[in-house]
Amino acid sequence: MRPVDADEERAPEPGWERLLRPGLAAARRDVTALEREHVRAHLRARRRLLEIEGLLDEIAREVEASERGALPAARGPGAEAERRVLKLCEKVGKKAAEAARMGKRIVELHQQIDSHDCC
């Protein structure tokens, strides 16, 4: 073997290049798939948060209506509104739990993407 001159560039060995190419391509595909899943997770989380916001708005309207006495007296002014509010609160709790799980999944995806330092 002769030493490499400063002016002379060293060409990569074709054997190594062939061995590395499939691994790099697979790593790129993995990162691309993780990034796609990351975007989808963000969109799902956003959708859930918008649903929660809508439910909270509905609860606020129910509470305001019961405070104003806008509900008919025949149905029981407080009892019916309270049942609806409790039902909406349960929905909000479920949606919040789903949003929390999605948030954890987004964090996991970020960690997986960060662990692939190849690209």
Z-matrix of the N, CA and C atoms (Angstrom, degrees):
N
C 1 1.449
C 2 1.511 1 110.01
N 3 1.259 2 115.53 1 138.80
C 4 1.455 3 119.60 2 178.39
C 5 1.524 4 109.43 3 -104.42
N 6 1.324 5 118.47 4 151.70
C 7 1.467 6 121.23 5 179.80
C 8 1.529 7 111.26 6 -69.89
N 9 1.311 8 115.64 7 151.64
C 10 1.464 9 121.39 8 179.87
C 11 1.516 10 108.18 9 -84.20
N 12 1.322 11 115.92 10 128.40
C 13 1.464 12 120.74 11 177.12
C 14 1.523 13 109.24 12 -74.95
N 15 1.309 14 115.93 13 158.28
C 16 1.458 15 121.03 14 -179.62
C 17 1.518 16 110.75 15 -65.92
N 18 1.336 17 117.43 16 -33.83
C 19 1.467 18 121.07 17 -178.92
C 20 1.530 19 111.75 18 -80.31
N 21 1.268 20 116.78 19 -19.29
C 22 1.458 21 121.43 20 -173.87
C 23 1.536 22 110.09 21 -94.59
N 24 1.322 23 115.35 22 128.00
C 25 1.462 24 119.11 23 178.60
C 26 1.513 25 109.28 24 -85.98
N 27 1.295 26 114.47 25 146.39
C 28 1.454 27 119.31 26 179.53
C 29 1.529 28 108.82 27 -95.28
N 30 1.299 29 116.94 28 120.40
C 31 1.459 30 121.81 29 179.87
C 32 1.521 31 109.57 30 -78.44
N 33 1.331 32 117.02 31 141.79
C 34 1.465 33 118.11 32 178.60
C 35 1.524 34 110.18 33 -66.36
N 36 1.294 35 113.54 34 147.65
C 37 1.454 36 118.00 35 -179.56
C 38 1.521 37 109.11 36 -73.03
N 39 1.322 38 117.47 37 131.91
C 40 1.461 39 120.07 38 -176.40
C 41 1.529 40 113.02 39 -60.25
N 42 1.294 41 117.91 40 -31.41
C 43 1.464 42 120.64 41 179.72
C 44 1.522 43 111.90 42 -63.78
N 45 1.316 44 116.82 43 -45.86
C 46 1.468 45 121.24 44 179.36
C 47 1.517 46 111.25 45 -65.55
N 48 1.311 47 115.02 46 -41.29
C 49 1.459 48 120.00 47 -178.96
C 50 1.529 49 110.50 48 -60.36
N 51 1.317 50 115.13 49 -43.30
C 52 1.465 51 119.37 50 178.91
C 53 1.521 52 111.96 51 -65.85
N 54 1.309 53 117.05 52 -34.93
C 55 1.457 54 120.48 53 -179.59
C 56 1.528 55 112.48 54 -72.96
N 57 1.321 56 116.92 55 -35.48
C 58 1.460 57 121.00 56 -176.97
C 59 1.520 58 113.05 57 -80.27
N 60 1.302 59 118.27 58 -30.75
C 61 1.456 60 122.14 59 -173.85
C 62 1.534 61 113.09 60 -56.01
N 63 1.336 62 121.39 61 -48.63
C 64 1.474 63 119.44 62 179.63
C 65 1.529 64 112.99 63 -64.32
N 66 1.306 65 116.78 64 -36.12
C 67 1.465 66 120.25 65 179.40
C 68 1.518 67 111.77 66 -66.11
N 69 1.336 68 115.48 67 -42.93
C 70 1.464 69 119.47 68 178.67
C 71 1.517 70 111.08 69 -66.21
N 72 1.323 71 116.64 70 -40.72
C 73 1.466 72 120.24 71 178.93
C 74 1.530 73 110.23 72 -62.88
N 75 1.314 74 117.26 73 -41.41
C 76 1.467 75 120.79 74 178.99
C 77 1.530 76 110.49 75 -65.39
N 78 1.317 77 116.74 76 -41.23
C 79 1.467 78 120.18 77 178.83
C 80 1.522 79 110.52 78 -64.21
N 81 1.323 80 117.39 79 -40.76
C 82 1.470 81 120.73 80 177.52
C 83 1.522 82 110.88 81 -63.03
N 84 1.348 83 116.44 82 -41.82
C 85 1.478 84 119.74 83 178.16
C 86 1.525 85 110.15 84 -62.94
N 87 1.335 86 116.71 85 -40.70
C 88 1.464 87 120.14 86 179.07
C 89 1.528 88 111.17 87 -62.25
N 90 1.317 89 116.23 88 -45.63
C 91 1.463 90 120.49 89 -179.63
C 92 1.521 91 110.21 90 -64.68
N 93 1.328 92 117.12 91 -41.21
C 94 1.463 93 120.53 92 178.55
C 95 1.523 94 110.65 93 -62.34
N 96 1.320 95 116.97 94 -43.23
C 97 1.470 96 120.62 95 178.72
C 98 1.530 97 110.59 96 -63.85
N 99 1.326 98 117.19 97 -40.92
C 100 1.461 99 120.59 98 177.89
C 101 1.522 100 111.68 99 -64.10
N 102 1.324 101 116.93 100 -40.65
C 103 1.458 102 120.39 101 178.98
C 104 1.528 103 111.26 102 -65.36
N 105 1.351 104 116.71 103 -39.54
C 106 1.465 105 120.01 104 176.77
C 107 1.519 106 110.90 105 -62.93
N 108 1.330 107 116.80 106 -44.64
C 109 1.462 108 121.20 107 178.78
C 110 1.520 109 110.44 108 -63.85
N 111 1.312 110 116.83 109 -35.70
C 112 1.463 111 122.31 110 178.18
C 113 1.531 112 110.26 111 -61.87
N 114 1.318 113 116.89 112 -45.99
C 115 1.472 114 120.88 113 179.37
C 116 1.526 115 109.88 114 -63.97
N 117 1.334 116 116.18 115 -44.54
C 118 1.475 117 119.17 116 178.99
C 119 1.524 118 111.35 117 -61.39
N 120 1.315 119 116.63 118 -40.43
C 121 1.469 120 120.13 119 179.67
C 122 1.526 121 110.91 120 -63.80
N 123 1.330 122 116.40 121 -39.86
C 124 1.466 123 119.53 122 177.35
C 125 1.528 124 110.48 123 -62.92
N 126 1.331 125 116.90 124 -42.72
C 127 1.463 126 119.93 125 -179.64
C 128 1.531 127 111.23 126 -65.64
N 129 1.334 128 117.24 127 -41.47
C 130 1.465 129 119.99 128 177.79
C 131 1.525 130 110.66 129 -63.33
N 132 1.334 131 116.93 130 -42.38
C 133 1.463 132 120.59 131 179.74
C 134 1.527 133 110.57 132 -64.07
N 135 1.310 134 116.45 133 -40.76
C 136 1.467 135 120.37 134 178.57
C 137 1.524 136 110.86 135 -62.74
N 138 1.337 137 115.76 136 -42.55
C 139 1.462 138 120.38 137 178.45
C 140 1.532 139 110.80 138 -61.17
N 141 1.324 140 116.60 139 -43.97
C 142 1.469 141 120.72 140 179.33
C 143 1.528 142 110.84 141 -62.70
N 144 1.322 143 115.89 142 -42.67
C 145 1.462 144 119.04 143 -179.68
C 146 1.528 145 111.18 144 -65.06
N 147 1.332 146 117.45 145 -36.23
C 148 1.460 147 120.30 146 176.49
C 149 1.529 148 110.52 147 -66.67
N 150 1.338 149 117.26 148 -38.07
C 151 1.466 150 120.58 149 176.15
C 152 1.526 151 110.23 150 -62.77
N 153 1.330 152 116.84 151 -43.15
C 154 1.465 153 121.34 152 179.05
C 155 1.521 154 109.67 153 -62.55
N 156 1.321 155 116.38 154 -42.62
C 157 1.464 156 120.15 155 179.06
C 158 1.526 157 110.67 156 -60.44
N 159 1.338 158 116.52 157 -42.49
C 160 1.467 159 120.45 158 178.05
C 161 1.519 160 111.76 159 -62.94
N 162 1.329 161 116.78 160 -41.70
C 163 1.465 162 119.90 161 178.40
C 164 1.527 163 111.63 162 -65.57
N 165 1.331 164 116.46 163 -39.99
C 166 1.459 165 119.49 164 178.14
C 167 1.525 166 111.23 165 -65.31
N 168 1.328 167 117.11 166 -37.71
C 169 1.465 168 120.60 167 175.86
C 170 1.528 169 110.40 168 -63.17
N 171 1.328 170 115.85 169 -40.82
C 172 1.458 171 120.19 170 178.85
C 173 1.533 172 110.76 171 -64.03
N 174 1.322 173 116.35 172 -40.55
C 175 1.468 174 120.11 173 177.06
C 176 1.521 175 110.07 174 -62.08
N 177 1.323 176 116.81 175 -43.80
C 178 1.462 177 120.45 176 -179.64
C 179 1.527 178 110.72 177 -61.56
N 180 1.329 179 117.10 178 -41.35
C 181 1.467 180 120.25 179 178.31
C 182 1.530 181 110.89 180 -64.10
N 183 1.337 182 116.88 181 -41.46
C 184 1.468 183 120.34 182 178.85
C 185 1.525 184 110.70 183 -62.25
N 186 1.310 185 116.55 184 -44.11
C 187 1.459 186 120.43 185 -179.42
C 188 1.520 187 110.27 186 -64.49
N 189 1.324 188 117.46 187 -43.95
C 190 1.465 189 120.65 188 179.05
C 191 1.525 190 110.97 189 -62.68
N 192 1.327 191 116.12 190 -41.33
C 193 1.457 192 119.67 191 -179.93
C 194 1.523 193 110.89 192 -64.48
N 195 1.322 194 117.03 193 -40.77
C 196 1.467 195 118.86 194 179.55
C 197 1.524 196 111.35 195 -69.64
N 198 1.335 197 117.20 196 -33.37
C 199 1.463 198 120.20 197 177.77
C 200 1.516 199 111.35 198 -68.55
N 201 1.325 200 117.19 199 -36.92
C 202 1.469 201 121.30 200 179.80
C 203 1.523 202 111.04 201 -77.40
N 204 1.325 203 116.15 202 -16.45
C 205 1.458 204 119.12 203 -177.07
C 206 1.510 205 111.52 204 77.49
N 207 1.329 206 116.92 205 27.44
C 208 1.461 207 121.19 206 -177.21
C 209 1.513 208 112.60 207 -77.01
N 210 1.316 209 118.07 208 -11.18
C 211 1.463 210 120.63 209 178.80
C 212 1.522 211 109.62 210 -79.69
N 213 1.304 212 118.20 211 145.60
C 214 1.463 213 120.33 212 179.62
C 215 1.530 214 111.37 213 -63.01
N 216 1.311 215 116.05 214 143.92
C 217 1.459 216 121.27 215 -177.11
C 218 1.525 217 111.79 216 -70.29
N 219 1.296 218 119.31 217 -23.46
C 220 1.461 219 122.64 218 -177.55
C 221 1.530 220 111.26 219 -65.21
N 222 1.309 221 117.68 220 -31.15
C 223 1.469 222 120.75 221 -178.54
C 224 1.520 223 112.22 222 -86.30
N 225 1.229 224 119.88 223 -3.11
C 226 1.467 225 121.22 224 -174.78
C 227 1.505 226 108.52 225 85.19
N 228 1.296 227 117.30 226 103.81
C 229 1.461 228 120.41 227 -170.43
C 230 1.518 229 115.12 228 -59.34
N 231 1.306 230 118.66 229 -36.74
C 232 1.459 231 119.11 230 -175.83
C 233 1.508 232 114.26 231 -97.78
N 234 1.309 233 117.37 232 -35.15
C 235 1.460 234 121.06 233 -172.84
C 236 1.522 235 112.60 234 -66.94
N 237 1.308 236 116.57 235 -46.05
C 238 1.481 237 120.46 236 -178.43
C 239 1.528 238 110.68 237 -64.93
N 240 1.317 239 116.64 238 -45.18
C 241 1.465 240 120.02 239 179.73
C 242 1.522 241 110.39 240 -63.28
N 243 1.321 242 116.38 241 -39.03
C 244 1.454 243 119.90 242 179.76
C 245 1.531 244 111.18 243 -64.34
N 246 1.325 245 117.38 244 -40.89
C 247 1.466 246 120.46 245 177.75
C 248 1.528 247 111.11 246 -62.58
N 249 1.330 248 115.87 247 -43.68
C 250 1.471 249 118.77 248 179.53
C 251 1.519 250 111.45 249 -64.45
N 252 1.317 251 116.31 250 -40.87
C 253 1.464 252 120.28 251 179.53
C 254 1.527 253 110.11 252 -64.59
N 255 1.323 254 117.34 253 -42.27
C 256 1.467 255 119.90 254 178.86
C 257 1.522 256 111.40 255 -63.17
N 258 1.332 257 116.05 256 -40.47
C 259 1.466 258 119.75 257 178.40
C 260 1.533 259 110.24 258 -63.74
N 261 1.321 260 116.30 259 -42.80
C 262 1.463 261 120.10 260 178.20
C 263 1.526 262 111.24 261 -65.70
N 264 1.312 263 116.86 262 -36.75
C 265 1.474 264 120.26 263 178.02
C 266 1.527 265 110.54 264 -63.68
N 267 1.320 266 116.87 265 -39.31
C 268 1.465 267 119.84 266 176.93
C 269 1.526 268 110.70 267 -62.18
N 270 1.342 269 116.12 268 -42.99
C 271 1.464 270 119.94 269 178.30
C 272 1.523 271 110.59 270 -60.99
N 273 1.326 272 115.78 271 -44.13
C 274 1.465 273 120.32 272 -179.93
C 275 1.527 274 110.03 273 -61.42
N 276 1.317 275 117.00 274 -41.81
C 277 1.468 276 120.36 275 178.87
C 278 1.519 277 111.65 276 -60.64
N 279 1.332 278 116.40 277 -43.65
C 280 1.468 279 120.40 278 178.65
C 281 1.524 280 111.00 279 -64.05
N 282 1.324 281 116.32 280 -44.81
C 283 1.466 282 120.08 281 179.97
C 284 1.524 283 111.05 282 -64.59
N 285 1.321 284 117.02 283 -36.86
C 286 1.466 285 120.38 284 178.81
C 287 1.524 286 110.65 285 -65.97
N 288 1.334 287 116.49 286 -38.66
C 289 1.470 288 119.59 287 177.39
C 290 1.526 289 110.34 288 -64.65
N 291 1.338 290 117.01 289 -40.79
C 292 1.471 291 120.57 290 176.69
C 293 1.520 292 110.66 291 -62.40
N 294 1.328 293 116.44 292 -42.83
C 295 1.465 294 120.31 293 179.72
C 296 1.526 295 110.76 294 -63.47
N 297 1.327 296 117.17 295 -37.91
C 298 1.466 297 120.54 296 178.47
C 299 1.526 298 110.60 297 -65.22
N 300 1.341 299 116.96 298 -42.12
C 301 1.472 300 119.75 299 177.20
C 302 1.523 301 110.70 300 -62.70
N 303 1.328 302 116.90 301 -40.47
C 304 1.467 303 119.60 302 178.44
C 305 1.515 304 111.17 303 -65.55
N 306 1.318 305 116.59 304 -37.87
C 307 1.464 306 119.75 305 177.43
C 308 1.519 307 111.54 306 -61.95
N 309 1.342 308 116.12 307 -41.20
C 310 1.466 309 119.40 308 177.05
C 311 1.520 310 110.61 309 -63.35
N 312 1.328 311 116.93 310 -39.92
C 313 1.474 312 120.67 311 179.82
C 314 1.530 313 110.10 312 -65.04
N 315 1.316 314 117.46 313 -38.81
C 316 1.469 315 120.59 314 178.27
C 317 1.521 316 109.84 315 -62.61
N 318 1.334 317 116.82 316 -42.25
C 319 1.469 318 120.39 317 178.42
C 320 1.529 319 109.94 318 -62.76
N 321 1.347 320 117.09 319 -42.76
C 322 1.462 321 120.28 320 177.85
C 323 1.526 322 110.91 321 -60.74
N 324 1.326 323 116.84 322 -41.74
C 325 1.466 324 120.06 323 178.92
C 326 1.519 325 111.29 324 -63.57
N 327 1.337 326 116.78 325 -41.62
C 328 1.472 327 120.10 326 177.28
C 329 1.532 328 110.00 327 -59.29
N 330 1.321 329 116.54 328 -43.37
C 331 1.460 330 120.27 329 -179.31
C 332 1.519 331 111.19 330 -65.16
N 333 1.329 332 117.83 331 -39.65
C 334 1.451 333 120.83 332 178.66
C 335 1.520 334 111.00 333 -66.53
N 336 1.324 335 116.58 334 -41.69
C 337 1.472 336 120.23 335 178.47
C 338 1.523 337 110.08 336 -63.11
N 339 1.345 338 115.82 337 -43.64
C 340 1.464 339 119.52 338 179.82
C 341 1.523 340 112.53 339 -64.92
N 342 1.328 341 116.88 340 -29.03
C 343 1.467 342 119.23 341 -179.01
C 344 1.532 343 112.27 342 -73.09
N 345 1.330 344 117.75 343 -19.37
C 346 1.461 345 121.45 344 176.54
C 347 1.521 346 108.86 345 -91.80
N 348 1.289 347 116.18 346 88.79
C 349 1.470 348 121.11 347 -176.18
C 350 1.527 349 112.18 348 -86.89
N 351 1.304 350 117.56 349 8.09
C 352 1.468 351 119.45 350 -173.36
C 353 1.518 352 112.99 351 -72.87
N 354 1.302 353 119.64 352 -30.54
C 355 1.467 354 121.45 353 -169.05
C 356 1.498 355 112.41 354 -113.82
